[in-house]
Structure formats: structure tokens, C-alpha cells
Amino acid sequence: QVQLVESGGGLVQPGGSLRLSCAASISKFSMYTMAWYRQAPGKQRELVAHITSISRSNYADSVKGRFAISRDNAKNTVYLQMNSLKFEDTAVYYCNARPPSITWAEYWGQGTQVTVSS
């Protein structure tokens, strides 16, 4: 059974840092584009960052320069390093595995809560 398991969320003060991890039990993990989404209360889920199979990354404007996405294909894991956290970064963060083919399944994790509060 395919699973994406996020970890690393928690409570942090403004200006602080957190590192999220997503461990994926996916065959051919290296071929997937991996992404982090977030959803704040009362808001739609939004794309935070993604990293392709060749490790090209892209970020939402709101996190550019503060967040960094990376992947370790040997460990089937994707990371999101979050620095200089702001109140508005508070959300549930979800890991997503986007397949290289529409005939393959897409996967989501259960989410991990990140709360930025003083």
C-alpha cells in the first residue's frame, strides 16, 4: 500500500525554522514530481513548492527565499526546509506525489500541522 507520511510539523515562533519530511513508499519514487501544499483554516489548498524528477524546483511567491525543497531518492524522502517563518505560514502542510504519466496514480499524505505563534 502506497503511503506518504509527513513529519516535522509543530509550534514555532515567528522567525523560527522547521524542517518537514515526507517519507514515500512509492515504487519508482525518483520519477515522481514531489510537492508540498498547504491549507490554512478557511482557505483553499495552495501549492508551496515542487521538485521534479531532475530536481528542478519552483516556489510560491510567498515563500521564495525562505523555504527550500529537496529530495533524497535513495531514501524515498522529500524535505521542506522552512526558515524565517511568519504567522501566515500557519497551515496544515501536505505532501504530494505527482506521477509522470496520467496512467499512474497521484498520492497525498495526511498532512502535518505547522503553527507559527508567539
DRENDO-703212 format. One record per atom (N, C-alpha, C, CB): residue number from 0; residue in three letters; atom name; x negated, y, z. Coordinates in steps of 0.05 Angstrom, whole numbers, always signed. Glycine has a CB too. Layout:
(pt NUM "ALA" "CA" (X Y Z))
...
//
This chain:
(pt 0 "GLN" "N" (-17 -24 +0))
(pt 0 "GLN" "CA" (+0 +0 +0))
(pt 0 "GLN" "C" (-18 +25 +0))
(pt 0 "GLN" "CB" (+19 +0 +25))
(pt 1 "VAL" "N" (-12 +43 -18))
(pt 1 "VAL" "CA" (-27 +67 -20))
(pt 1 "VAL" "C" (-20 +86 +2))
(pt 1 "VAL" "CB" (-22 +81 -47))
(pt 2 "GLN" "N" (-41 +97 +14))
(pt 2 "GLN" "CA" (-37 +116 +36))
(pt 2 "GLN" "C" (-57 +139 +33))
(pt 2 "GLN" "CB" (-41 +103 +63))
(pt 3 "LEU" "N" (-47 +163 +39))
(pt 3 "LEU" "CA" (-64 +186 +43))
(pt 3 "LEU" "C" (-60 +195 +72))
(pt 3 "LEU" "CB" (-56 +210 +22))
(pt 4 "VAL" "N" (-81 +195 +87))
(pt 4 "VAL" "CA" (-80 +201 +115))
(pt 4 "VAL" "C" (-96 +226 +121))
(pt 4 "VAL" "CB" (-90 +177 +132))
(pt 5 "GLU" "N" (-82 +247 +128))
(pt 5 "GLU" "CA" (-95 +273 +135))
(pt 5 "GLU" "C" (-103 +273 +164))
(pt 5 "GLU" "CB" (-77 +296 +128))
(pt 6 "SER" "N" (-124 +288 +170))
(pt 6 "SER" "CA" (-133 +292 +198))
(pt 6 "SER" "C" (-148 +319 +199))
(pt 6 "SER" "CB" (-150 +269 +208))
(pt 7 "GLY" "N" (-152 +328 +223))
(pt 7 "GLY" "CA" (-167 +352 +228))
(pt 7 "GLY" "C" (-152 +377 +233))
(pt 7 "GLY" "CB" (-184 +357 +204))
(pt 8 "GLY" "N" (-125 +375 +233))
(pt 8 "GLY" "CA" (-109 +399 +239))
(pt 8 "GLY" "C" (-110 +405 +269))
(pt 8 "GLY" "CB" (-81 +394 +230))
(pt 9 "GLY" "N" (-99 +427 +276))
(pt 9 "GLY" "CA" (-98 +435 +304))
(pt 9 "GLY" "C" (-93 +464 +308))
(pt 9 "GLY" "CB" (-124 +427 +318))
(pt 10 "LEU" "N" (-98 +473 +332))
(pt 10 "LEU" "CA" (-94 +501 +340))
(pt 10 "LEU" "C" (-121 +515 +340))
(pt 10 "LEU" "CB" (-80 +503 +368))
(pt 11 "VAL" "N" (-122 +538 +327))
(pt 11 "VAL" "CA" (-147 +553 +325))
(pt 11 "VAL" "C" (-141 +583 +327))
(pt 11 "VAL" "CB" (-162 +547 +299))
(pt 12 "GLN" "N" (-160 +598 +338))
(pt 12 "GLN" "CA" (-156 +627 +339))
(pt 12 "GLN" "C" (-162 +640 +312))
(pt 12 "GLN" "CB" (-174 +638 +361))
(pt 13 "PRO" "N" (-151 +663 +308))
(pt 13 "PRO" "CA" (-158 +678 +283))
(pt 13 "PRO" "C" (-188 +682 +281))
(pt 13 "PRO" "CB" (-144 +705 +283))
(pt 14 "GLY" "N" (-198 +678 +257))
(pt 14 "GLY" "CA" (-227 +679 +252))
(pt 14 "GLY" "C" (-241 +653 +255))
(pt 14 "GLY" "CB" (-239 +699 +270))
(pt 15 "GLY" "N" (-227 +633 +266))
(pt 15 "GLY" "CA" (-239 +607 +271))
(pt 15 "GLY" "C" (-240 +590 +246))
(pt 15 "GLY" "CB" (-225 +593 +292))
(pt 16 "SER" "N" (-249 +565 +250))
(pt 16 "SER" "CA" (-252 +547 +227))
(pt 16 "SER" "C" (-240 +519 +235))
(pt 16 "SER" "CB" (-282 +544 +220))
(pt 17 "LEU" "N" (-232 +506 +214))
(pt 17 "LEU" "CA" (-223 +478 +216))
(pt 17 "LEU" "C" (-232 +464 +191))
(pt 17 "LEU" "CB" (-192 +476 +220))
(pt 18 "ARG" "N" (-235 +438 +194))
(pt 18 "ARG" "CA" (-241 +421 +170))
(pt 18 "ARG" "C" (-221 +399 +169))
(pt 18 "ARG" "CB" (-270 +409 +172))
(pt 19 "LEU" "N" (-205 +399 +148))
(pt 19 "LEU" "CA" (-186 +378 +143))
(pt 19 "LEU" "C" (-198 +355 +127))
(pt 19 "LEU" "CB" (-161 +389 +129))
(pt 20 "SER" "N" (-189 +331 +133))
(pt 20 "SER" "CA" (-198 +308 +117))
(pt 20 "SER" "C" (-174 +293 +108))
(pt 20 "SER" "CB" (-217 +289 +134))
(pt 21 "CYS" "N" (-177 +280 +85))
(pt 21 "CYS" "CA" (-155 +263 +74))
(pt 21 "CYS" "C" (-168 +238 +64))
(pt 21 "CYS" "CB" (-140 +278 +51))
(pt 22 "ALA" "N" (-163 +216 +78))
(pt 22 "ALA" "CA" (-173 +190 +70))
(pt 22 "ALA" "C" (-153 +176 +53))
(pt 22 "ALA" "CB" (-181 +173 +95))
(pt 23 "ALA" "N" (-161 +168 +29))
(pt 23 "ALA" "CA" (-142 +156 +10))
(pt 23 "ALA" "C" (-148 +127 +4))
(pt 23 "ALA" "CB" (-143 +172 -16))
(pt 24 "SER" "N" (-128 +111 +7))
(pt 24 "SER" "CA" (-132 +83 -1))
(pt 24 "SER" "C" (-121 +79 -29))
(pt 24 "SER" "CB" (-117 +64 +20))
(pt 25 "ILE" "N" (-135 +90 -48))
(pt 25 "ILE" "CA" (-126 +90 -76))
(pt 25 "ILE" "C" (-148 +77 -93))
(pt 25 "ILE" "CB" (-121 +119 -86))
(pt 26 "SER" "N" (-138 +58 -109))
(pt 26 "SER" "CA" (-156 +47 -129))
(pt 26 "SER" "C" (-163 +68 -149))
(pt 26 "SER" "CB" (-144 +22 -142))
(pt 27 "LYS" "N" (-188 +69 -157))
(pt 27 "LYS" "CA" (-198 +89 -177))
(pt 27 "LYS" "C" (-194 +117 -167))
(pt 27 "LYS" "CB" (-182 +85 -203))
(pt 28 "PHE" "N" (-200 +121 -142))
(pt 28 "PHE" "CA" (-197 +147 -129))
(pt 28 "PHE" "C" (-212 +169 -144))
(pt 28 "PHE" "CB" (-208 +146 -100))
(pt 29 "SER" "N" (-235 +163 -154))
(pt 29 "SER" "CA" (-252 +183 -168))
(pt 29 "SER" "C" (-239 +194 -193))
(pt 29 "SER" "CB" (-278 +171 -175))
(pt 30 "MET" "N" (-219 +181 -203))
(pt 30 "MET" "CA" (-206 +190 -227))
(pt 30 "MET" "C" (-183 +210 -222))
(pt 30 "MET" "CB" (-195 +167 -243))
(pt 31 "TYR" "N" (-175 +212 -197))
(pt 31 "TYR" "CA" (-153 +230 -189))
(pt 31 "TYR" "C" (-162 +258 -185))
(pt 31 "TYR" "CB" (-139 +219 -165))
(pt 32 "THR" "N" (-146 +277 -192))
(pt 32 "THR" "CA" (-149 +304 -182))
(pt 32 "THR" "C" (-136 +305 -154))
(pt 32 "THR" "CB" (-136 +325 -201))
(pt 33 "MET" "N" (-152 +314 -135))
(pt 33 "MET" "CA" (-142 +316 -107))
(pt 33 "MET" "C" (-136 +345 -100))
(pt 33 "MET" "CB" (-163 +304 -88))
(pt 34 "ALA" "N" (-115 +348 -85))
(pt 34 "ALA" "CA" (-107 +375 -79))
(pt 34 "ALA" "C" (-97 +377 -50))
(pt 34 "ALA" "CB" (-85 +384 -98))
(pt 35 "TRP" "N" (-98 +402 -40))
(pt 35 "TRP" "CA" (-86 +408 -15))
(pt 35 "TRP" "C" (-64 +429 -20))
(pt 35 "TRP" "CB" (-108 +420 +5))
(pt 36 "TYR" "N" (-41 +423 -9))
(pt 36 "TYR" "CA" (-18 +441 -9))
(pt 36 "TYR" "C" (-12 +449 +20))
(pt 36 "TYR" "CB" (+7 +428 -23))
(pt 37 "ARG" "N" (+3 +470 +23))
(pt 37 "ARG" "CA" (+13 +477 +50))
(pt 37 "ARG" "C" (+41 +487 +48))
(pt 37 "ARG" "CB" (-6 +497 +63))
(pt 38 "GLN" "N" (+55 +484 +71))
(pt 38 "GLN" "CA" (+82 +494 +73))
(pt 38 "GLN" "C" (+86 +507 +100))
(pt 38 "GLN" "CB" (+103 +471 +68))
(pt 39 "ALA" "N" (+91 +532 +100))
(pt 39 "ALA" "CA" (+97 +547 +124))
(pt 39 "ALA" "C" (+127 +546 +129))
(pt 39 "ALA" "CB" (+87 +576 +123))
(pt 40 "PRO" "N" (+136 +550 +154))
(pt 40 "PRO" "CA" (+164 +550 +160))
(pt 40 "PRO" "C" (+180 +569 +143))
(pt 40 "PRO" "CB" (+169 +555 +190))
(pt 41 "GLY" "N" (+201 +560 +131))
(pt 41 "GLY" "CA" (+218 +577 +115))
(pt 41 "GLY" "C" (+207 +584 +88))
(pt 41 "GLY" "CB" (+223 +601 +129))
(pt 42 "LYS" "N" (+185 +572 +80))
(pt 42 "LYS" "CA" (+172 +578 +55))
(pt 42 "LYS" "C" (+170 +553 +38))
(pt 42 "LYS" "CB" (+145 +592 +59))
(pt 43 "GLN" "N" (+166 +558 +12))
(pt 43 "GLN" "CA" (+161 +535 -6))
(pt 43 "GLN" "C" (+133 +525 -3))
(pt 43 "GLN" "CB" (+167 +543 -35))
(pt 44 "ARG" "N" (+130 +499 -10))
(pt 44 "ARG" "CA" (+103 +488 -11))
(pt 44 "ARG" "C" (+87 +501 -32))
(pt 44 "ARG" "CB" (+104 +457 -15))
(pt 45 "GLU" "N" (+62 +508 -25))
(pt 45 "GLU" "CA" (+45 +521 -45))
(pt 45 "GLU" "C" (+18 +507 -47))
(pt 45 "GLU" "CB" (+41 +550 -37))
(pt 46 "LEU" "N" (+6 +509 -71))
(pt 46 "LEU" "CA" (-20 +497 -76))
(pt 46 "LEU" "C" (-41 +514 -63))
(pt 46 "LEU" "CB" (-25 +493 -106))
(pt 47 "VAL" "N" (-59 +502 -48))
(pt 47 "VAL" "CA" (-80 +516 -35))
(pt 47 "VAL" "C" (-106 +514 -51))
(pt 47 "VAL" "CB" (-85 +506 -6))
(pt 48 "ALA" "N" (-112 +489 -59))
(pt 48 "ALA" "CA" (-137 +484 -74))
(pt 48 "ALA" "C" (-135 +456 -87))
(pt 48 "ALA" "CB" (-162 +486 -56))
(pt 49 "HIS" "N" (-150 +453 -109))
(pt 49 "HIS" "CA" (-152 +426 -120))
(pt 49 "HIS" "C" (-180 +422 -130))
(pt 49 "HIS" "CB" (-131 +422 -143))
(pt 50 "ILE" "N" (-187 +397 -133))
(pt 50 "ILE" "CA" (-213 +389 -143))
(pt 50 "ILE" "C" (-210 +367 -163))
(pt 50 "ILE" "CB" (-233 +382 -120))
(pt 51 "THR" "N" (-221 +370 -186))
(pt 51 "THR" "CA" (-217 +350 -207))
(pt 51 "THR" "C" (-235 +326 -204))
(pt 51 "THR" "CB" (-220 +362 -235))
(pt 52 "SER" "N" (-232 +307 -222))
(pt 52 "SER" "CA" (-249 +283 -221))
(pt 52 "SER" "C" (-279 +290 -227))
(pt 52 "SER" "CB" (-239 +263 -242))
(pt 53 "ILE" "N" (-283 +313 -239))
(pt 53 "ILE" "CA" (-311 +321 -244))
(pt 53 "ILE" "C" (-319 +344 -226))
(pt 53 "ILE" "CB" (-315 +330 -274))
(pt 54 "SER" "N" (-304 +345 -203))
(pt 54 "SER" "CA" (-310 +364 -181))
(pt 54 "SER" "C" (-308 +393 -189))
(pt 54 "SER" "CB" (-337 +358 -171))
(pt 55 "ARG" "N" (-291 +400 -208))
(pt 55 "ARG" "CA" (-285 +428 -213))
(pt 55 "ARG" "C" (-262 +435 -194))
(pt 55 "ARG" "CB" (-277 +433 -243))
(pt 56 "SER" "N" (-265 +458 -181))
(pt 56 "SER" "CA" (-246 +466 -161))
(pt 56 "SER" "C" (-233 +492 -168))
(pt 56 "SER" "CB" (-259 +468 -134))
(pt 57 "ASN" "N" (-209 +496 -157))
(pt 57 "ASN" "CA" (-195 +521 -160))
(pt 57 "ASN" "C" (-179 +527 -135))
(pt 57 "ASN" "CB" (-175 +519 -185))
(pt 58 "TYR" "N" (-175 +552 -130))
(pt 58 "TYR" "CA" (-163 +561 -104))
(pt 58 "TYR" "C" (-141 +581 -108))
(pt 58 "TYR" "CB" (-184 +572 -86))
(pt 59 "ALA" "N" (-122 +581 -90))
(pt 59 "ALA" "CA" (-102 +602 -89))
(pt 59 "ALA" "C" (-117 +628 -82))
(pt 59 "ALA" "CB" (-80 +596 -68))
(pt 60 "ASP" "N" (-107 +650 -92))
(pt 60 "ASP" "CA" (-120 +676 -87))
(pt 60 "ASP" "C" (-121 +682 -57))
(pt 60 "ASP" "CB" (-104 +698 -101))
(pt 61 "SER" "N" (-102 +672 -42))
(pt 61 "SER" "CA" (-100 +679 -14))
(pt 61 "SER" "C" (-122 +665 +3))
(pt 61 "SER" "CB" (-73 +671 -3))
(pt 62 "VAL" "N" (-135 +645 -9))
(pt 62 "VAL" "CA" (-156 +631 +7))
(pt 62 "VAL" "C" (-183 +632 -6))
(pt 62 "VAL" "CB" (-148 +602 +10))
(pt 63 "LYS" "N" (-185 +644 -29))
(pt 63 "LYS" "CA" (-212 +646 -43))
(pt 63 "LYS" "C" (-232 +660 -25))
(pt 63 "LYS" "CB" (-209 +662 -69))
(pt 64 "GLY" "N" (-256 +648 -24))
(pt 64 "GLY" "CA" (-277 +659 -8))
(pt 64 "GLY" "C" (-276 +650 +21))
(pt 64 "GLY" "CB" (-276 +688 -9))
(pt 65 "ARG" "N" (-254 +637 +29))
(pt 65 "ARG" "CA" (-252 +628 +57))
(pt 65 "ARG" "C" (-250 +598 +60))
(pt 65 "ARG" "CB" (-227 +641 +70))
(pt 66 "PHE" "N" (-237 +585 +40))
(pt 66 "PHE" "CA" (-234 +556 +40))
(pt 66 "PHE" "C" (-252 +543 +19))
(pt 66 "PHE" "CB" (-204 +549 +35))
(pt 67 "ALA" "N" (-259 +519 +25))
(pt 67 "ALA" "CA" (-275 +503 +5))
(pt 67 "ALA" "C" (-265 +474 +5))
(pt 67 "ALA" "CB" (-305 +505 +12))
(pt 68 "ILE" "N" (-259 +465 -19))
(pt 68 "ILE" "CA" (-250 +437 -22))
(pt 68 "ILE" "C" (-274 +421 -33))
(pt 68 "ILE" "CB" (-226 +435 -42))
(pt 69 "SER" "N" (-276 +396 -23))
(pt 69 "SER" "CA" (-297 +379 -33))
(pt 69 "SER" "C" (-287 +350 -31))
(pt 69 "SER" "CB" (-323 +382 -16))
(pt 70 "ARG" "N" (-302 +332 -44))
(pt 70 "ARG" "CA" (-294 +304 -44))
(pt 70 "ARG" "C" (-318 +286 -42))
(pt 70 "ARG" "CB" (-278 +297 -70))
(pt 71 "ASP" "N" (-314 +263 -30))
(pt 71 "ASP" "CA" (-334 +243 -28))
(pt 71 "ASP" "C" (-322 +217 -40))
(pt 71 "ASP" "CB" (-344 +239 +2))
(pt 72 "ASN" "N" (-329 +212 -64))
(pt 72 "ASN" "CA" (-316 +189 -77))
(pt 72 "ASN" "C" (-325 +162 -65))
(pt 72 "ASN" "CB" (-323 +189 -107))
(pt 73 "ALA" "N" (-349 +162 -53))
(pt 73 "ALA" "CA" (-358 +137 -40))
(pt 73 "ALA" "C" (-341 +131 -16))
(pt 73 "ALA" "CB" (-387 +140 -32))
(pt 74 "LYS" "N" (-329 +151 -4))
(pt 74 "LYS" "CA" (-312 +147 +20))
(pt 74 "LYS" "C" (-282 +151 +14))
(pt 74 "LYS" "CB" (-320 +167 +42))
(pt 75 "ASN" "N" (-276 +155 -11))
(pt 75 "ASN" "CA" (-248 +160 -19))
(pt 75 "ASN" "C" (-235 +181 -1))
(pt 75 "ASN" "CB" (-232 +134 -16))
(pt 76 "THR" "N" (-249 +203 +2))
(pt 76 "THR" "CA" (-240 +224 +20))
(pt 76 "THR" "C" (-244 +251 +7))
(pt 76 "THR" "CB" (-256 +223 +46))
(pt 77 "VAL" "N" (-224 +268 +13))
(pt 77 "VAL" "CA" (-226 +296 +4))
(pt 77 "VAL" "C" (-224 +314 +29))
(pt 77 "VAL" "CB" (-203 +303 -16))
(pt 78 "TYR" "N" (-238 +336 +28))
(pt 78 "TYR" "CA" (-240 +354 +51))
(pt 78 "TYR" "C" (-230 +382 +44))
(pt 78 "TYR" "CB" (-269 +354 +62))
(pt 79 "LEU" "N" (-222 +396 +64))
(pt 79 "LEU" "CA" (-216 +424 +61))
(pt 79 "LEU" "C" (-229 +439 +85))
(pt 79 "LEU" "CB" (-185 +430 +60))
(pt 80 "GLN" "N" (-250 +453 +80))
(pt 80 "GLN" "CA" (-263 +470 +100))
(pt 80 "GLN" "C" (-250 +497 +100))
(pt 80 "GLN" "CB" (-294 +472 +94))
(pt 81 "MET" "N" (-239 +504 +123))
(pt 81 "MET" "CA" (-224 +529 +125))
(pt 81 "MET" "C" (-238 +547 +145))
(pt 81 "MET" "CB" (-195 +524 +134))
(pt 82 "ASN" "N" (-248 +570 +135))
(pt 82 "ASN" "CA" (-262 +589 +151))
(pt 82 "ASN" "C" (-246 +615 +153))
(pt 82 "ASN" "CB" (-290 +594 +141))
(pt 83 "SER" "N" (-253 +632 +171))
(pt 83 "SER" "CA" (-240 +659 +174))
(pt 83 "SER" "C" (-210 +656 +174))
(pt 83 "SER" "CB" (-250 +678 +152))
(pt 84 "LEU" "N" (-200 +638 +189))
(pt 84 "LEU" "CA" (-171 +632 +189))
(pt 84 "LEU" "C" (-155 +656 +198))
(pt 84 "LEU" "CB" (-165 +608 +206))
(pt 85 "LYS" "N" (-132 +659 +186))
(pt 85 "LYS" "CA" (-114 +681 +191))
(pt 85 "LYS" "C" (-87 +670 +201))
(pt 85 "LYS" "CB" (-109 +699 +166))
(pt 86 "PHE" "N" (-71 +687 +214))
(pt 86 "PHE" "CA" (-45 +679 +224))
(pt 86 "PHE" "C" (-29 +666 +201))
(pt 86 "PHE" "CB" (-30 +703 +236))
(pt 87 "GLU" "N" (-31 +679 +177))
(pt 87 "GLU" "CA" (-15 +670 +155))
(pt 87 "GLU" "C" (-24 +643 +143))
(pt 87 "GLU" "CB" (-15 +691 +133))
(pt 88 "ASP" "N" (-45 +632 +153))
(pt 88 "ASP" "CA" (-53 +605 +144))
(pt 88 "ASP" "C" (-39 +583 +160))
(pt 88 "ASP" "CB" (-83 +601 +148))
(pt 89 "THR" "N" (-23 +591 +179))
(pt 89 "THR" "CA" (-8 +572 +195))
(pt 89 "THR" "C" (+12 +557 +177))
(pt 89 "THR" "CB" (+7 +585 +218))
(pt 90 "ALA" "N" (+11 +531 +177))
(pt 90 "ALA" "CA" (+28 +515 +159))
(pt 90 "ALA" "C" (+22 +485 +164))
(pt 90 "ALA" "CB" (+23 +522 +129))
(pt 91 "VAL" "N" (+39 +469 +152))
(pt 91 "VAL" "CA" (+32 +440 +150))
(pt 91 "VAL" "C" (+17 +437 +124))
(pt 91 "VAL" "CB" (+58 +422 +151))
(pt 92 "TYR" "N" (-6 +424 +126))
(pt 92 "TYR" "CA" (-23 +420 +102))
(pt 92 "TYR" "C" (-21 +391 +93))
(pt 92 "TYR" "CB" (-53 +427 +109))
(pt 93 "TYR" "N" (-16 +389 +67))
(pt 93 "TYR" "CA" (-11 +363 +55))
(pt 93 "TYR" "C" (-33 +356 +34))
(pt 93 "TYR" "CB" (+16 +362 +41))
(pt 94 "CYS" "N" (-41 +332 +34))
(pt 94 "CYS" "CA" (-60 +321 +15))
(pt 94 "CYS" "C" (-44 +309 -9))
(pt 94 "CYS" "CB" (-79 +300 +27))
(pt 95 "ASN" "N" (-54 +314 -33))
(pt 95 "ASN" "CA" (-40 +304 -57))
(pt 95 "ASN" "C" (-60 +291 -76))
(pt 95 "ASN" "CB" (-25 +327 -71))
(pt 96 "ALA" "N" (-52 +269 -87))
(pt 96 "ALA" "CA" (-68 +255 -107))
(pt 96 "ALA" "C" (-54 +256 -133))
(pt 96 "ALA" "CB" (-75 +226 -98))
(pt 97 "ARG" "N" (-65 +270 -152))
(pt 97 "ARG" "CA" (-52 +274 -178))
(pt 97 "ARG" "C" (-66 +256 -199))
(pt 97 "ARG" "CB" (-54 +304 -187))
(pt 98 "PRO" "N" (-51 +238 -211))
(pt 98 "PRO" "CA" (-64 +218 -228))
(pt 98 "PRO" "C" (-72 +229 -255))
(pt 98 "PRO" "CB" (-45 +194 -232))
(pt 99 "PRO" "N" (-91 +216 -268))
(pt 99 "PRO" "CA" (-100 +225 -295))
(pt 99 "PRO" "C" (-81 +217 -317))
(pt 99 "PRO" "CB" (-127 +213 -301))
(pt 100 "SER" "N" (-61 +201 -311))
(pt 100 "SER" "CA" (-42 +193 -331))
(pt 100 "SER" "C" (-14 +194 -319))
(pt 100 "SER" "CB" (-48 +164 -341))
(pt 101 "ILE" "N" (+6 +201 -335))
(pt 101 "ILE" "CA" (+33 +202 -326))
(pt 101 "ILE" "C" (+44 +174 -320))
(pt 101 "ILE" "CB" (+51 +216 -346))
(pt 102 "THR" "N" (+30 +154 -329))
(pt 102 "THR" "CA" (+40 +127 -323))
(pt 102 "THR" "C" (+30 +118 -296))
(pt 102 "THR" "CB" (+30 +108 -345))
(pt 103 "TRP" "N" (+13 +133 -283))
(pt 103 "TRP" "CA" (+4 +126 -257))
(pt 103 "TRP" "C" (+21 +141 -236))
(pt 103 "TRP" "CB" (-26 +133 -253))
(pt 104 "ALA" "N" (+21 +132 -212))
(pt 104 "ALA" "CA" (+37 +145 -191))
(pt 104 "ALA" "C" (+21 +168 -179))
(pt 104 "ALA" "CB" (+44 +125 -169))
(pt 105 "GLU" "N" (+37 +188 -169))
(pt 105 "GLU" "CA" (+26 +210 -153))
(pt 105 "GLU" "C" (+31 +204 -124))
(pt 105 "GLU" "CB" (+38 +238 -162))
(pt 106 "TYR" "N" (+13 +213 -107))
(pt 106 "TYR" "CA" (+15 +207 -78))
(pt 106 "TYR" "C" (+13 +232 -61))
(pt 106 "TYR" "CB" (-6 +186 -70))
(pt 107 "TRP" "N" (+27 +230 -39))
(pt 107 "TRP" "CA" (+26 +252 -19))
(pt 107 "TRP" "C" (+20 +240 +9))
(pt 107 "TRP" "CB" (+53 +267 -18))
(pt 108 "GLY" "N" (+6 +256 +25))
(pt 108 "GLY" "CA" (+3 +249 +52))
(pt 108 "GLY" "C" (+26 +259 +69))
(pt 108 "GLY" "CB" (-23 +260 +63))
(pt 109 "GLN" "N" (+25 +253 +95))
(pt 109 "GLN" "CA" (+47 +261 +113))
(pt 109 "GLN" "C" (+44 +289 +124))
(pt 109 "GLN" "CB" (+48 +241 +136))
(pt 110 "GLY" "N" (+20 +300 +121))
(pt 110 "GLY" "CA" (+16 +327 +130))
(pt 110 "GLY" "C" (+2 +329 +157))
(pt 110 "GLY" "CB" (+41 +342 +130))
(pt 111 "THR" "N" (-12 +351 +160))
(pt 111 "THR" "CA" (-25 +357 +186))
(pt 111 "THR" "C" (-20 +386 +193))
(pt 111 "THR" "CB" (-55 +350 +186))
(pt 112 "GLN" "N" (-13 +392 +217))
(pt 112 "GLN" "CA" (-6 +419 +225))
(pt 112 "GLN" "C" (-31 +435 +231))
(pt 112 "GLN" "CB" (+13 +418 +250))
(pt 113 "VAL" "N" (-32 +459 +220))
(pt 113 "VAL" "CA" (-52 +478 +226))
(pt 113 "VAL" "C" (-38 +503 +237))
(pt 113 "VAL" "CB" (-70 +486 +201))
(pt 114 "THR" "N" (-46 +510 +261))
(pt 114 "THR" "CA" (-34 +534 +274))
(pt 114 "THR" "C" (-55 +554 +281))
(pt 114 "THR" "CB" (-17 +526 +299))
(pt 115 "VAL" "N" (-53 +578 +271))
(pt 115 "VAL" "CA" (-72 +599 +277))
(pt 115 "VAL" "C" (-58 +618 +296))
(pt 115 "VAL" "CB" (-82 +614 +251))
(pt 116 "SER" "N" (-68 +619 +320))
(pt 116 "SER" "CA" (-55 +635 +341))
(pt 116 "SER" "C" (-75 +645 +362))
(pt 116 "SER" "CB" (-32 +620 +354))
(pt 117 "SER" "N" (-70 +668 +372))
(pt 117 "SER" "CA" (-88 +678 +394))
(pt 117 "SER" "C" (-75 +672 +421))
(pt 117 "SER" "CB" (-92 +709 +390))
//
